[in-house]
Amino acid sequence: MKVCYLLLVTQLAYTSFAYATDEVPPGKEKKLTTDSSILETGKRSYNPLPEIPDFAELRKYAYLNMNKKGLQDDAPFKPSIQVGAIVHMFASAEQDGFSAPHTATAPSDWSKGFTLYRARVLVGGQLTSKGSFFFETDIPSAIGGPNPDGTKNVKVSPIILDAQFQYNFCEAFQVIVGQQLISNNRNGLQGAAGLMANDFSYFQYPYNLFANSPLQGNFGRDLGVNTRGFLFKDKFEYRVGAFTGRNVDGKGPVRLTSRLAYSFLDAEKDYYYAGTNLGKGKTLTWGIGADVQGTYHNYSTDLFIDHPVTDKGSITFSGAFQYMTGGTDTIAKYTFARLIPAQTVQFAELGYYFKAAKLQPWVKFERQHISAKDAQVAGEQVETFNKYNSSTVWGGGINYFFNALGTNLRLSYITRSYNVASATTADFDKKTYGQVWAQLQFFIF
């Protein structure tokens, strides 16, 4: 850790010197350019906050033409603003046991319907040459989904999802404050518009999704201060932040998250990671991370590969492993022992993008293996508790991209397997339930 801070200070001093003057030596004046090859190199000013991988071709969809302008670093600064939206809607069929196998009266029955899943309004902009902001709303529950009494949910008031300000002191040191998406792993930091599979991993936010979740999150968001920077020719990225986490009485320990990632090929500098690059560039990134508060600890490692195989297509792979636990101290005031059992989570996605056909078939695997300790189950039989709460996800689908991430259609079939109490023995039976989605995404920003 001391070595990392020493490297950071060294890079900060070097970069700060480079920023110390606006003078341009004779003959080195910067020229205005709109060359797409330059736009794709990463050697430009950009707003790192929008919830979208920074694909050059997507700038033509910018609502206010903010990103279509040429780049002239020595021109007088003018504040700018950008407005957009992300919408996910789908037709679906799902067995009742898919999400509630232990309580559903007829778990094998299929429910069908149409759902507005995400409806986000995005606002972002550049306030100063180094300061930018991002603001995002969403619907807190799916429109068209069932209410607790079984009726259709038709009216939803929007919530504030993100509200953050970022200041870039230099490439090696940036500060982001406010309500923001946080995680110690890559999938948890992906933007909703840049997913490869139909949705996020089932087990990235199991304890940080709602106000009544153990970490009292807001769809993976939390309030706090995050720092971020790039070293070693932008190949090495760090993220270190302090957040509210679970608030018992306002006096407990803060939630600390960190992530270190190294890009062996192209550098990745987007604030929200991509789930697929659709063959743009060559990416090989490995990361490690930690998320801790009180007795809760979460450690992870992940690998992401997106690389052209030929000029006709590219492969995408994303894999991760996590270990987390709420600890075994049941006496401590700020304990998570009875809230988060010890467990491991495995995650993998694999897809191939056919460039000419604009098609991308993919498969995914996820497993949440609960291995709780005696102190975490409040007197229940540990083996029964572990089997009851563990589950496995298998599935796949195919995406069609009308215009990359701007508009696309996704068809998927996902299964989830549980250990369900046997009707004839004292043991458990393995039961698998299915879900079918036909999802439309449109995005503009």
ABEGO torsion letter per residue (X at the ends): XAAAAAAAAAAAAAAAAAAABABBBBGABBBBBABAAAAAAGBBBBBAABBBBBBAAAAAABAAGAAABBBBAABBBBBBBBBBBBBBBBBBBBBAAAABAAABABAABBBBEBBBABBBBBBBBBABAABBBBBBBBBABBBGBBBAAGBBBABBBBBBABBBBBBBABAABBBBBEBBBBBABAAAABBAAABABABBBAAAAAAAABAABAAGBBGGBBBEBBBBBBBGGGABBBBBBBBAEBBAAGABBBBBBBBBBBBABBBBABABBBABAGGBEBBBBBBBBBBBBEABBBBBBBBBBBBBABAABBBBBBBBBBBBBAEABAABAABAAAABBBBBBBBBBBBBBBAAAGBBBBBBBBBBBBBBBAAAAGGBBAAAAAAAABBBBBEBBBBBBABEAABBBBBBBBBBBBBBBBAABABBBBBBBBBBBBBBBBBBX
